[in-house]
Amino acid sequence: GAIQTLAIIVKVVDFKDYLNTAHLSKLDQIDTNTSNNQASATVAPNCLKIYNEFSPNDDGQNDYFYIDCIDQYPDNQLEIFNRWGNLV
C-alpha cells in the first residue's frame, strides 16, 4: 500500500523530442493493480551550449569554435571578445 518513486537522470545526446516509457517486467510479489505498471514522460531538451574557450593557433586545442544546436536559433548574432574585453 505504499507509494514509491523512481527518479532517472539521463543525458540527451541531440535536440529531438523523446517519449520515454518505463514498465514493470518482473515482480517479486503479487501485483493487485496492474493498471499502474507503466508510465511515460516526454523530454524536450534544450541543447544550446556555447563553449567559452577558443584559441585558433593550430596547437590542436580549442582551434575550432562550436555552438551546439545553433541551427535551432536562426536569428542569432555572435560577438567575440578577447581576454581584455575588447570586441574582436
PDB file with one MODEL, atoms N, CA, C and O in Angstrom:
MODEL        1
ATOM      1  N   GLY A   1       0.780  -1.202   0.000  1.00  0.00           N
ATOM      2  CA  GLY A   1       0.000   0.000   0.000  1.00  0.00           C
ATOM      3  C   GLY A   1       0.830   1.279   0.000  1.00  0.00           C
ATOM      4  O   GLY A   1       0.261   2.370   0.020  1.00  0.00           O
ATOM      5  N   ALA A   2       2.144   1.178  -0.021  1.00  0.00           N
ATOM      6  CA  ALA A   2       2.976   2.378  -0.001  1.00  0.00           C
ATOM      7  C   ALA A   2       3.245   2.883  -1.420  1.00  0.00           C
ATOM      8  O   ALA A   2       3.186   2.117  -2.382  1.00  0.00           O
ATOM      9  N   ILE A   3       3.537   4.164  -1.536  1.00  0.00           N
ATOM     10  CA  ILE A   3       3.884   4.767  -2.819  1.00  0.00           C
ATOM     11  C   ILE A   3       5.401   4.901  -2.905  1.00  0.00           C
ATOM     12  O   ILE A   3       6.043   5.359  -1.960  1.00  0.00           O
ATOM     13  N   GLN A   4       5.964   4.505  -4.027  1.00  0.00           N
ATOM     14  CA  GLN A   4       7.404   4.610  -4.258  1.00  0.00           C
ATOM     15  C   GLN A   4       7.647   5.425  -5.518  1.00  0.00           C
ATOM     16  O   GLN A   4       6.848   5.384  -6.453  1.00  0.00           O
ATOM     17  N   THR A   5       8.736   6.158  -5.544  1.00  0.00           N
ATOM     18  CA  THR A   5       9.092   6.983  -6.691  1.00  0.00           C
ATOM     19  C   THR A   5      10.461   6.563  -7.199  1.00  0.00           C
ATOM     20  O   THR A   5      11.395   6.376  -6.419  1.00  0.00           O
ATOM     21  N   LEU A   6      10.569   6.417  -8.512  1.00  0.00           N
ATOM     22  CA  LEU A   6      11.843   6.099  -9.151  1.00  0.00           C
ATOM     23  C   LEU A   6      12.259   7.306  -9.974  1.00  0.00           C
ATOM     24  O   LEU A   6      11.538   7.708 -10.887  1.00  0.00           O
ATOM     25  N   ALA A   7      13.407   7.887  -9.665  1.00  0.00           N
ATOM     26  CA  ALA A   7      13.930   9.035 -10.413  1.00  0.00           C
ATOM     27  C   ALA A   7      15.064   8.557 -11.302  1.00  0.00           C
ATOM     28  O   ALA A   7      15.987   7.885 -10.841  1.00  0.00           O
ATOM     29  N   ILE A   8      14.991   8.903 -12.566  1.00  0.00           N
ATOM     30  CA  ILE A   8      16.019   8.506 -13.526  1.00  0.00           C
ATOM     31  C   ILE A   8      16.606   9.773 -14.137  1.00  0.00           C
ATOM     32  O   ILE A   8      15.868  10.628 -14.627  1.00  0.00           O
ATOM     33  N   ILE A   9      17.927   9.898 -14.111  1.00  0.00           N
ATOM     34  CA  ILE A   9      18.616  11.032 -14.704  1.00  0.00           C
ATOM     35  C   ILE A   9      19.380  10.535 -15.925  1.00  0.00           C
ATOM     36  O   ILE A   9      20.177   9.602 -15.829  1.00  0.00           O
ATOM     37  N   VAL A  10      19.133  11.160 -17.072  1.00  0.00           N
ATOM     38  CA  VAL A  10      19.772  10.730 -18.308  1.00  0.00           C
ATOM     39  C   VAL A  10      20.366  11.931 -19.031  1.00  0.00           C
ATOM     40  O   VAL A  10      20.027  13.077 -18.734  1.00  0.00           O
ATOM     41  N   LYS A  11      21.254  11.659 -19.982  1.00  0.00           N
ATOM     42  CA  LYS A  11      21.829  12.696 -20.816  1.00  0.00           C
ATOM     43  C   LYS A  11      21.257  12.553 -22.220  1.00  0.00           C
ATOM     44  O   LYS A  11      21.343  11.481 -22.819  1.00  0.00           O
ATOM     45  N   VAL A  12      20.681  13.613 -22.743  1.00  0.00           N
ATOM     46  CA  VAL A  12      20.129  13.619 -24.090  1.00  0.00           C
ATOM     47  C   VAL A  12      21.247  14.029 -25.041  1.00  0.00           C
ATOM     48  O   VAL A  12      21.924  15.032 -24.813  1.00  0.00           O
ATOM     49  N   VAL A  13      21.440  13.255 -26.108  1.00  0.00           N
ATOM     50  CA  VAL A  13      22.581  13.493 -26.987  1.00  0.00           C
ATOM     51  C   VAL A  13      22.260  14.321 -28.220  1.00  0.00           C
ATOM     52  O   VAL A  13      23.183  14.675 -28.954  1.00  0.00           O
ATOM     53  N   ASP A  14      21.020  14.644 -28.482  1.00  0.00           N
ATOM     54  CA  ASP A  14      20.693  15.548 -29.576  1.00  0.00           C
ATOM     55  C   ASP A  14      19.450  16.338 -29.230  1.00  0.00           C
ATOM     56  O   ASP A  14      18.986  16.266 -28.092  1.00  0.00           O
ATOM     57  N   PHE A  15      18.897  17.084 -30.157  1.00  0.00           N
ATOM     58  CA  PHE A  15      17.853  18.045 -29.845  1.00  0.00           C
ATOM     59  C   PHE A  15      16.449  17.570 -30.166  1.00  0.00           C
ATOM     60  O   PHE A  15      15.516  18.371 -30.106  1.00  0.00           O
ATOM     61  N   LYS A  16      16.261  16.314 -30.501  1.00  0.00           N
ATOM     62  CA  LYS A  16      14.922  15.809 -30.813  1.00  0.00           C
ATOM     63  C   LYS A  16      14.106  15.630 -29.533  1.00  0.00           C
ATOM     64  O   LYS A  16      14.658  15.464 -28.445  1.00  0.00           O
ATOM     65  N   ASP A  17      12.777  15.668 -29.686  1.00  0.00           N
ATOM     66  CA  ASP A  17      11.895  15.365 -28.560  1.00  0.00           C
ATOM     67  C   ASP A  17      11.795  13.851 -28.415  1.00  0.00           C
ATOM     68  O   ASP A  17      11.783  13.128 -29.411  1.00  0.00           O
ATOM     69  N   TYR A  18      11.723  13.384 -27.205  1.00  0.00           N
ATOM     70  CA  TYR A  18      11.673  11.955 -26.933  1.00  0.00           C
ATOM     71  C   TYR A  18      10.489  11.606 -26.052  1.00  0.00           C
ATOM     72  O   TYR A  18      10.074  12.398 -25.207  1.00  0.00           O
ATOM     73  N   LEU A  19       9.954  10.422 -26.256  1.00  0.00           N
ATOM     74  CA  LEU A  19       8.957   9.860 -25.359  1.00  0.00           C
ATOM     75  C   LEU A  19       9.600   8.656 -24.688  1.00  0.00           C
ATOM     76  O   LEU A  19       9.906   7.663 -25.349  1.00  0.00           O
ATOM     77  N   ASN A  20       9.804   8.740 -23.388  1.00  0.00           N
ATOM     78  CA  ASN A  20      10.388   7.648 -22.609  1.00  0.00           C
ATOM     79  C   ASN A  20       9.270   6.898 -21.911  1.00  0.00           C
ATOM     80  O   ASN A  20       8.396   7.504 -21.290  1.00  0.00           O
ATOM     81  N   THR A  21       9.302   5.573 -22.015  1.00  0.00           N
ATOM     82  CA  THR A  21       8.301   4.735 -21.370  1.00  0.00           C
ATOM     83  C   THR A  21       8.999   3.692 -20.506  1.00  0.00           C
ATOM     84  O   THR A  21       9.939   3.030 -20.946  1.00  0.00           O
ATOM     85  N   ALA A  22       8.531   3.556 -19.284  1.00  0.00           N
ATOM     86  CA  ALA A  22       9.043   2.538 -18.371  1.00  0.00           C
ATOM     87  C   ALA A  22       7.885   1.639 -17.971  1.00  0.00           C
ATOM     88  O   ALA A  22       6.766   2.105 -17.755  1.00  0.00           O
ATOM     89  N   HIS A  23       8.170   0.332 -17.875  1.00  0.00           N
ATOM     90  CA  HIS A  23       7.123  -0.594 -17.440  1.00  0.00           C
ATOM     91  C   HIS A  23       7.741  -1.709 -16.600  1.00  0.00           C
ATOM     92  O   HIS A  23       8.920  -2.038 -16.734  1.00  0.00           O
ATOM     93  N   LEU A  24       6.922  -2.270 -15.745  1.00  0.00           N
ATOM     94  CA  LEU A  24       7.376  -3.383 -14.905  1.00  0.00           C
ATOM     95  C   LEU A  24       7.429  -4.655 -15.742  1.00  0.00           C
ATOM     96  O   LEU A  24       6.486  -4.976 -16.465  1.00  0.00           O
ATOM     97  N   SER A  25       8.521  -5.359 -15.636  1.00  0.00           N
ATOM     98  CA  SER A  25       8.616  -6.606 -16.390  1.00  0.00           C
ATOM     99  C   SER A  25       8.670  -7.834 -15.482  1.00  0.00           C
ATOM    100  O   SER A  25       8.343  -8.937 -15.918  1.00  0.00           O
ATOM    101  N   LYS A  26       9.078  -7.654 -14.228  1.00  0.00           N
ATOM    102  CA  LYS A  26       9.137  -8.783 -13.307  1.00  0.00           C
ATOM    103  C   LYS A  26       8.950  -8.269 -11.889  1.00  0.00           C
ATOM    104  O   LYS A  26       9.531  -7.253 -11.507  1.00  0.00           O
ATOM    105  N   LEU A  27       8.150  -8.962 -11.126  1.00  0.00           N
ATOM    106  CA  LEU A  27       7.893  -8.586  -9.739  1.00  0.00           C
ATOM    107  C   LEU A  27       8.224  -9.745  -8.813  1.00  0.00           C
ATOM    108  O   LEU A  27       8.153 -10.910  -9.204  1.00  0.00           O
ATOM    109  N   ASP A  28       8.584  -9.410  -7.586  1.00  0.00           N
ATOM    110  CA  ASP A  28       8.851 -10.451  -6.594  1.00  0.00           C
ATOM    111  C   ASP A  28       7.692 -10.589  -5.598  1.00  0.00           C
ATOM    112  O   ASP A  28       7.837 -11.192  -4.535  1.00  0.00           O
ATOM    113  N   GLN A  29       6.546 -10.018  -5.966  1.00  0.00           N
ATOM    114  CA  GLN A  29       5.362 -10.097  -5.109  1.00  0.00           C
ATOM    115  C   GLN A  29       4.114 -10.040  -5.984  1.00  0.00           C
ATOM    116  O   GLN A  29       4.208  -9.817  -7.191  1.00  0.00           O
ATOM    117  N   ILE A  30       2.967 -10.236  -5.386  1.00  0.00           N
ATOM    118  CA  ILE A  30       1.711 -10.211  -6.127  1.00  0.00           C
ATOM    119  C   ILE A  30       1.316  -8.763  -6.403  1.00  0.00           C
ATOM    120  O   ILE A  30       1.319  -7.922  -5.504  1.00  0.00           O
ATOM    121  N   ASP A  31       0.979  -8.489  -7.649  1.00  0.00           N
ATOM    122  CA  ASP A  31       0.567  -7.146  -8.069  1.00  0.00           C
ATOM    123  C   ASP A  31      -0.950  -7.127  -8.178  1.00  0.00           C
ATOM    124  O   ASP A  31      -1.525  -7.751  -9.070  1.00  0.00           O
ATOM    125  N   THR A  32      -1.597  -6.406  -7.265  1.00  0.00           N
ATOM    126  CA  THR A  32      -3.061  -6.368  -7.272  1.00  0.00           C
ATOM    127  C   THR A  32      -3.620  -5.250  -8.143  1.00  0.00           C
ATOM    128  O   THR A  32      -4.832  -5.164  -8.338  1.00  0.00           O
ATOM    129  N   ASN A  33      -2.744  -4.390  -8.671  1.00  0.00           N
ATOM    130  CA  ASN A  33      -3.198  -3.291  -9.525  1.00  0.00           C
ATOM    131  C   ASN A  33      -2.270  -3.202 -10.737  1.00  0.00           C
ATOM    132  O   ASN A  33      -1.246  -2.520 -10.692  1.00  0.00           O
ATOM    133  N   THR A  34      -2.623  -3.879 -11.796  1.00  0.00           N
ATOM    134  CA  THR A  34      -1.778  -3.881 -12.997  1.00  0.00           C
ATOM    135  C   THR A  34      -1.976  -2.643 -13.864  1.00  0.00           C
ATOM    136  O   THR A  34      -1.272  -2.473 -14.860  1.00  0.00           O
ATOM    137  N   SER A  35      -2.917  -1.779 -13.507  1.00  0.00           N
ATOM    138  CA  SER A  35      -3.153  -0.577 -14.318  1.00  0.00           C
ATOM    139  C   SER A  35      -2.080   0.494 -14.121  1.00  0.00           C
ATOM    140  O   SER A  35      -2.009   1.443 -14.902  1.00  0.00           O
ATOM    141  N   ASN A  36      -1.247   0.355 -13.093  1.00  0.00           N
ATOM    142  CA  ASN A  36      -0.215   1.363 -12.843  1.00  0.00           C
ATOM    143  C   ASN A  36       1.198   0.821 -13.057  1.00  0.00           C
ATOM    144  O   ASN A  36       2.144   1.274 -12.413  1.00  0.00           O
ATOM    145  N   ASN A  37       1.337  -0.136 -13.950  1.00  0.00           N
ATOM    146  CA  ASN A  37       2.633  -0.763 -14.177  1.00  0.00           C
ATOM    147  C   ASN A  37       3.421  -0.142 -15.325  1.00  0.00           C
ATOM    148  O   ASN A  37       4.450  -0.678 -15.735  1.00  0.00           O
ATOM    149  N   GLN A  38       2.943   0.979 -15.840  1.00  0.00           N
ATOM    150  CA  GLN A  38       3.630   1.630 -16.950  1.00  0.00           C
ATOM    151  C   GLN A  38       3.437   3.138 -16.834  1.00  0.00           C
ATOM    152  O   GLN A  38       2.376   3.609 -16.427  1.00  0.00           O
ATOM    153  N   ALA A  39       4.472   3.886 -17.197  1.00  0.00           N
ATOM    154  CA  ALA A  39       4.387   5.345 -17.199  1.00  0.00           C
ATOM    155  C   ALA A  39       5.254   5.880 -18.324  1.00  0.00           C
ATOM    156  O   ALA A  39       6.236   5.252 -18.720  1.00  0.00           O
ATOM    157  N   SER A  40       4.881   7.047 -18.838  1.00  0.00           N
ATOM    158  CA  SER A  40       5.630   7.682 -19.915  1.00  0.00           C
ATOM    159  C   SER A  40       5.907   9.134 -19.565  1.00  0.00           C
ATOM    160  O   SER A  40       5.165   9.766 -18.814  1.00  0.00           O
ATOM    161  N   ALA A  41       6.997   9.646 -20.130  1.00  0.00           N
ATOM    162  CA  ALA A  41       7.361  11.049 -19.946  1.00  0.00           C
ATOM    163  C   ALA A  41       7.997  11.549 -21.230  1.00  0.00           C
ATOM    164  O   ALA A  41       8.798  10.851 -21.851  1.00  0.00           O
ATOM    165  N   THR A  42       7.637  12.758 -21.622  1.00  0.00           N
ATOM    166  CA  THR A  42       8.204  13.377 -22.808  1.00  0.00           C
ATOM    167  C   THR A  42       9.351  14.291 -22.394  1.00  0.00           C
ATOM    168  O   THR A  42       9.254  15.031 -21.414  1.00  0.00           O
ATOM    169  N   VAL A  43      10.433  14.227 -23.152  1.00  0.00           N
ATOM    170  CA  VAL A  43      11.600  15.053 -22.890  1.00  0.00           C
ATOM    171  C   VAL A  43      11.806  15.969 -24.089  1.00  0.00           C
ATOM    172  O   VAL A  43      11.911  15.502 -25.223  1.00  0.00           O
ATOM    173  N   ALA A  44      11.864  17.263 -23.837  1.00  0.00           N
ATOM    174  CA  ALA A  44      12.155  18.252 -24.886  1.00  0.00           C
ATOM    175  C   ALA A  44      13.423  18.995 -24.474  1.00  0.00           C
ATOM    176  O   ALA A  44      13.341  20.020 -23.798  1.00  0.00           O
ATOM    177  N   PRO A  45      14.585  18.499 -24.869  1.00  0.00           N
ATOM    178  CA  PRO A  45      15.846  19.072 -24.387  1.00  0.00           C
ATOM    179  C   PRO A  45      16.163  20.428 -25.001  1.00  0.00           C
ATOM    180  O   PRO A  45      15.763  20.729 -26.125  1.00  0.00           O
ATOM    181  N   ASN A  46      16.871  21.217 -24.258  1.00  0.00           N
ATOM    182  CA  ASN A  46      17.434  22.467 -24.748  1.00  0.00           C
ATOM    183  C   ASN A  46      18.925  22.213 -24.890  1.00  0.00           C
ATOM    184  O   ASN A  46      19.651  22.179 -23.897  1.00  0.00           O
ATOM    185  N   CYS A  47      19.378  22.036 -26.116  1.00  0.00           N
ATOM    186  CA  CYS A  47      20.756  21.598 -26.303  1.00  0.00           C
ATOM    187  C   CYS A  47      21.710  22.735 -26.609  1.00  0.00           C
ATOM    188  O   CYS A  47      22.876  22.478 -26.908  1.00  0.00           O
ATOM    189  N   LEU A  48      21.267  23.972 -26.547  1.00  0.00           N
ATOM    190  CA  LEU A  48      22.154  25.083 -26.865  1.00  0.00           C
ATOM    191  C   LEU A  48      23.284  25.136 -25.846  1.00  0.00           C
ATOM    192  O   LEU A  48      23.046  25.278 -24.646  1.00  0.00           O
ATOM    193  N   LYS A  49      24.498  25.023 -26.330  1.00  0.00           N
ATOM    194  CA  LYS A  49      25.668  25.106 -25.452  1.00  0.00           C
ATOM    195  C   LYS A  49      26.717  25.926 -26.166  1.00  0.00           C
ATOM    196  O   LYS A  49      27.079  25.637 -27.307  1.00  0.00           O
ATOM    197  N   ILE A  50      27.199  26.941 -25.495  1.00  0.00           N
ATOM    198  CA  ILE A  50      28.228  27.808 -26.059  1.00  0.00           C
ATOM    199  C   ILE A  50      29.507  27.591 -25.264  1.00  0.00           C
ATOM    200  O   ILE A  50      29.534  27.791 -24.050  1.00  0.00           O
ATOM    201  N   TYR A  51      30.547  27.187 -25.943  1.00  0.00           N
ATOM    202  CA  TYR A  51      31.836  26.947 -25.295  1.00  0.00           C
ATOM    203  C   TYR A  51      32.582  28.274 -25.200  1.00  0.00           C
ATOM    204  O   TYR A  51      32.541  29.070 -26.137  1.00  0.00           O
ATOM    205  N   ASN A  52      33.249  28.518 -24.106  1.00  0.00           N
ATOM    206  CA  ASN A  52      33.887  29.817 -23.901  1.00  0.00           C
ATOM    207  C   ASN A  52      35.395  29.778 -24.092  1.00  0.00           C
ATOM    208  O   ASN A  52      36.086  30.692 -23.642  1.00  0.00           O
ATOM    209  N   GLU A  53      35.919  28.769 -24.733  1.00  0.00           N
ATOM    210  CA  GLU A  53      37.350  28.688 -24.970  1.00  0.00           C
ATOM    211  C   GLU A  53      37.591  28.570 -26.468  1.00  0.00           C
ATOM    212  O   GLU A  53      37.056  27.673 -27.120  1.00  0.00           O
ATOM    213  N   PHE A  54      38.396  29.475 -27.012  1.00  0.00           N
ATOM    214  CA  PHE A  54      38.651  29.500 -28.441  1.00  0.00           C
ATOM    215  C   PHE A  54      40.026  30.115 -28.656  1.00  0.00           C
ATOM    216  O   PHE A  54      40.244  31.286 -28.345  1.00  0.00           O
ATOM    217  N   SER A  55      40.949  29.329 -29.184  1.00  0.00           N
ATOM    218  CA  SER A  55      42.299  29.835 -29.462  1.00  0.00           C
ATOM    219  C   SER A  55      42.783  29.208 -30.770  1.00  0.00           C
ATOM    220  O   SER A  55      43.454  28.176 -30.748  1.00  0.00           O
ATOM    221  N   PRO A  56      42.453  29.818 -31.902  1.00  0.00           N
ATOM    222  CA  PRO A  56      42.801  29.233 -33.211  1.00  0.00           C
ATOM    223  C   PRO A  56      44.268  29.416 -33.570  1.00  0.00           C
ATOM    224  O   PRO A  56      44.605  30.181 -34.474  1.00  0.00           O
ATOM    225  N   ASN A  57      45.142  28.707 -32.852  1.00  0.00           N
ATOM    226  CA  ASN A  57      46.579  28.831 -33.097  1.00  0.00           C
ATOM    227  C   ASN A  57      47.202  27.527 -33.591  1.00  0.00           C
ATOM    228  O   ASN A  57      48.421  27.361 -33.544  1.00  0.00           O
ATOM    229  N   ASP A  58      46.362  26.598 -34.066  1.00  0.00           N
ATOM    230  CA  ASP A  58      46.826  25.314 -34.632  1.00  0.00           C
ATOM    231  C   ASP A  58      47.624  24.458 -33.660  1.00  0.00           C
ATOM    232  O   ASP A  58      48.498  23.700 -34.080  1.00  0.00           O
ATOM    233  N   ASP A  59      47.335  24.568 -32.367  1.00  0.00           N
ATOM    234  CA  ASP A  59      48.012  23.695 -31.409  1.00  0.00           C
ATOM    235  C   ASP A  59      47.200  22.436 -31.108  1.00  0.00           C
ATOM    236  O   ASP A  59      47.620  21.601 -30.307  1.00  0.00           O
ATOM    237  N   GLY A  60      46.025  22.299 -31.755  1.00  0.00           N
ATOM    238  CA  GLY A  60      45.197  21.119 -31.557  1.00  0.00           C
ATOM    239  C   GLY A  60      44.229  21.221 -30.399  1.00  0.00           C
ATOM    240  O   GLY A  60      43.463  20.289 -30.157  1.00  0.00           O
ATOM    241  N   GLN A  61      44.243  22.330 -29.676  1.00  0.00           N
ATOM    242  CA  GLN A  61      43.331  22.530 -28.545  1.00  0.00           C
ATOM    243  C   GLN A  61      42.510  23.797 -28.778  1.00  0.00           C
ATOM    244  O   GLN A  61      43.060  24.882 -28.970  1.00  0.00           O
ATOM    245  N   ASN A  62      41.215  23.645 -28.759  1.00  0.00           N
ATOM    246  CA  ASN A  62      40.288  24.774 -28.917  1.00  0.00           C
ATOM    247  C   ASN A  62      40.520  25.566 -30.197  1.00  0.00           C
ATOM    248  O   ASN A  62      40.327  26.781 -30.216  1.00  0.00           O
ATOM    249  N   ASP A  63      40.929  24.891 -31.261  1.00  0.00           N
ATOM    250  CA  ASP A  63      41.172  25.564 -32.534  1.00  0.00           C
ATOM    251  C   ASP A  63      39.883  25.911 -33.267  1.00  0.00           C
ATOM    252  O   ASP A  63      39.877  26.792 -34.127  1.00  0.00           O
ATOM    253  N   TYR A  64      38.798  25.228 -32.937  1.00  0.00           N
ATOM    254  CA  TYR A  64      37.511  25.463 -33.596  1.00  0.00           C
ATOM    255  C   TYR A  64      36.495  25.940 -32.578  1.00  0.00           C
ATOM    256  O   TYR A  64      36.478  25.481 -31.435  1.00  0.00           O
ATOM    257  N   PHE A  65      35.651  26.861 -33.002  1.00  0.00           N
ATOM    258  CA  PHE A  65      34.618  27.406 -32.137  1.00  0.00           C
ATOM    259  C   PHE A  65      33.293  26.746 -32.486  1.00  0.00           C
ATOM    260  O   PHE A  65      32.852  26.815 -33.633  1.00  0.00           O
ATOM    261  N   TYR A  66      32.657  26.113 -31.523  1.00  0.00           N
ATOM    262  CA  TYR A  66      31.403  25.405 -31.737  1.00  0.00           C
ATOM    263  C   TYR A  66      30.291  26.003 -30.877  1.00  0.00           C
ATOM    264  O   TYR A  66      30.515  26.419 -29.740  1.00  0.00           O
ATOM    265  N   ILE A  67      29.107  26.033 -31.443  1.00  0.00           N
ATOM    266  CA  ILE A  67      27.894  26.307 -30.679  1.00  0.00           C
ATOM    267  C   ILE A  67      26.934  25.176 -31.026  1.00  0.00           C
ATOM    268  O   ILE A  67      26.396  25.129 -32.132  1.00  0.00           O
ATOM    269  N   ASP A  68      26.723  24.273 -30.087  1.00  0.00           N
ATOM    270  CA  ASP A  68      25.831  23.140 -30.316  1.00  0.00           C
ATOM    271  C   ASP A  68      24.412  23.634 -30.591  1.00  0.00           C
ATOM    272  O   ASP A  68      23.917  24.529 -29.906  1.00  0.00           O
ATOM    273  N   CYS A  69      23.766  23.050 -31.589  1.00  0.00           N
ATOM    274  CA  CYS A  69      22.364  23.298 -31.932  1.00  0.00           C
ATOM    275  C   CYS A  69      22.087  24.726 -32.383  1.00  0.00           C
ATOM    276  O   CYS A  69      20.952  25.188 -32.273  1.00  0.00           O
ATOM    277  N   ILE A  70      23.078  25.426 -32.880  1.00  0.00           N
ATOM    278  CA  ILE A  70      22.859  26.802 -33.324  1.00  0.00           C
ATOM    279  C   ILE A  70      21.850  26.859 -34.468  1.00  0.00           C
ATOM    280  O   ILE A  70      21.204  27.888 -34.668  1.00  0.00           O
ATOM    281  N   ASP A  71      21.709  25.777 -35.213  1.00  0.00           N
ATOM    282  CA  ASP A  71      20.749  25.747 -36.318  1.00  0.00           C
ATOM    283  C   ASP A  71      19.298  25.833 -35.829  1.00  0.00           C
ATOM    284  O   ASP A  71      18.400  26.109 -36.625  1.00  0.00           O
ATOM    285  N   GLN A  72      19.060  25.606 -34.554  1.00  0.00           N
ATOM    286  CA  GLN A  72      17.718  25.735 -33.987  1.00  0.00           C
ATOM    287  C   GLN A  72      17.358  27.196 -33.682  1.00  0.00           C
ATOM    288  O   GLN A  72      16.215  27.496 -33.338  1.00  0.00           O
ATOM    289  N   TYR A  73      18.334  28.097 -33.809  1.00  0.00           N
ATOM    290  CA  TYR A  73      18.149  29.514 -33.499  1.00  0.00           C
ATOM    291  C   TYR A  73      18.640  30.350 -34.682  1.00  0.00           C
ATOM    292  O   TYR A  73      19.737  30.906 -34.626  1.00  0.00           O
ATOM    293  N   PRO A  74      17.841  30.447 -35.757  1.00  0.00           N
ATOM    294  CA  PRO A  74      18.321  31.093 -36.979  1.00  0.00           C
ATOM    295  C   PRO A  74      18.541  32.601 -36.851  1.00  0.00           C
ATOM    296  O   PRO A  74      19.357  33.152 -37.590  1.00  0.00           O
ATOM    297  N   ASP A  75      17.855  33.278 -35.956  1.00  0.00           N
ATOM    298  CA  ASP A  75      18.008  34.731 -35.797  1.00  0.00           C
ATOM    299  C   ASP A  75      18.942  35.022 -34.631  1.00  0.00           C
ATOM    300  O   ASP A  75      18.498  35.441 -33.562  1.00  0.00           O
ATOM    301  N   ASN A  76      20.229  34.799 -34.837  1.00  0.00           N
ATOM    302  CA  ASN A  76      21.189  34.991 -33.760  1.00  0.00           C
ATOM    303  C   ASN A  76      22.288  35.947 -34.205  1.00  0.00           C
ATOM    304  O   ASN A  76      22.417  36.262 -35.388  1.00  0.00           O
ATOM    305  N   GLN A  77      23.069  36.395 -33.246  1.00  0.00           N
ATOM    306  CA  GLN A  77      24.191  37.282 -33.512  1.00  0.00           C
ATOM    307  C   GLN A  77      25.331  36.847 -32.600  1.00  0.00           C
ATOM    308  O   GLN A  77      25.114  36.567 -31.421  1.00  0.00           O
ATOM    309  N   LEU A  78      26.534  36.790 -33.138  1.00  0.00           N
ATOM    310  CA  LEU A  78      27.699  36.350 -32.375  1.00  0.00           C
ATOM    311  C   LEU A  78      28.709  37.477 -32.295  1.00  0.00           C
ATOM    312  O   LEU A  78      29.067  38.077 -33.308  1.00  0.00           O
ATOM    313  N   GLU A  79      29.167  37.762 -31.087  1.00  0.00           N
ATOM    314  CA  GLU A  79      30.243  38.715 -30.866  1.00  0.00           C
ATOM    315  C   GLU A  79      31.303  38.014 -30.045  1.00  0.00           C
ATOM    316  O   GLU A  79      30.984  37.348 -29.060  1.00  0.00           O
ATOM    317  N   ILE A  80      32.562  38.154 -30.433  1.00  0.00           N
ATOM    318  CA  ILE A  80      33.673  37.508 -29.732  1.00  0.00           C
ATOM    319  C   ILE A  80      34.557  38.592 -29.137  1.00  0.00           C
ATOM    320  O   ILE A  80      34.951  39.539 -29.818  1.00  0.00           O
ATOM    321  N   PHE A  81      34.862  38.436 -27.844  1.00  0.00           N
ATOM    322  CA  PHE A  81      35.708  39.378 -27.127  1.00  0.00           C
ATOM    323  C   PHE A  81      36.997  38.683 -26.720  1.00  0.00           C
ATOM    324  O   PHE A  81      37.004  37.489 -26.421  1.00  0.00           O
ATOM    325  N   ASN A  82      38.078  39.436 -26.713  1.00  0.00           N
ATOM    326  CA  ASN A  82      39.345  38.853 -26.247  1.00  0.00           C
ATOM    327  C   ASN A  82      39.399  38.883 -24.725  1.00  0.00           C
ATOM    328  O   ASN A  82      38.439  39.311 -24.084  1.00  0.00           O
ATOM    329  N   ARG A  83      40.492  38.440 -24.143  1.00  0.00           N
ATOM    330  CA  ARG A  83      40.588  38.319 -22.692  1.00  0.00           C
ATOM    331  C   ARG A  83      40.552  39.658 -21.954  1.00  0.00           C
ATOM    332  O   ARG A  83      40.329  39.696 -20.744  1.00  0.00           O
ATOM    333  N   TRP A  84      40.768  40.738 -22.672  1.00  0.00           N
ATOM    334  CA  TRP A  84      40.720  42.066 -22.065  1.00  0.00           C
ATOM    335  C   TRP A  84      39.365  42.737 -22.240  1.00  0.00           C
ATOM    336  O   TRP A  84      39.185  43.890 -21.850  1.00  0.00           O
ATOM    337  N   GLY A  85      38.400  42.007 -22.834  1.00  0.00           N
ATOM    338  CA  GLY A  85      37.061  42.543 -23.008  1.00  0.00           C
ATOM    339  C   GLY A  85      36.858  43.352 -24.269  1.00  0.00           C
ATOM    340  O   GLY A  85      35.840  44.028 -24.419  1.00  0.00           O
ATOM    341  N   ASN A  86      37.818  43.289 -25.178  1.00  0.00           N
ATOM    342  CA  ASN A  86      37.706  44.033 -26.429  1.00  0.00           C
ATOM    343  C   ASN A  86      37.046  43.164 -27.488  1.00  0.00           C
ATOM    344  O   ASN A  86      37.341  41.975 -27.604  1.00  0.00           O
ATOM    345  N   LEU A  87      36.154  43.766 -28.253  1.00  0.00           N
ATOM    346  CA  LEU A  87      35.480  43.056 -29.336  1.00  0.00           C
ATOM    347  C   LEU A  87      36.493  42.716 -30.419  1.00  0.00           C
ATOM    348  O   LEU A  87      37.223  43.588 -30.891  1.00  0.00           O
ATOM    349  N   VAL A  88      36.535  41.453 -30.809  1.00  0.00           N
ATOM    350  CA  VAL A  88      37.494  41.008 -31.829  1.00  0.00           C
ATOM    351  C   VAL A  88      36.853  41.128 -33.195  1.00  0.00           C
ATOM    352  O   VAL A  88      37.482  40.807 -34.203  1.00  0.00           O
TER     353      VAL A  88
ENDMDL
END
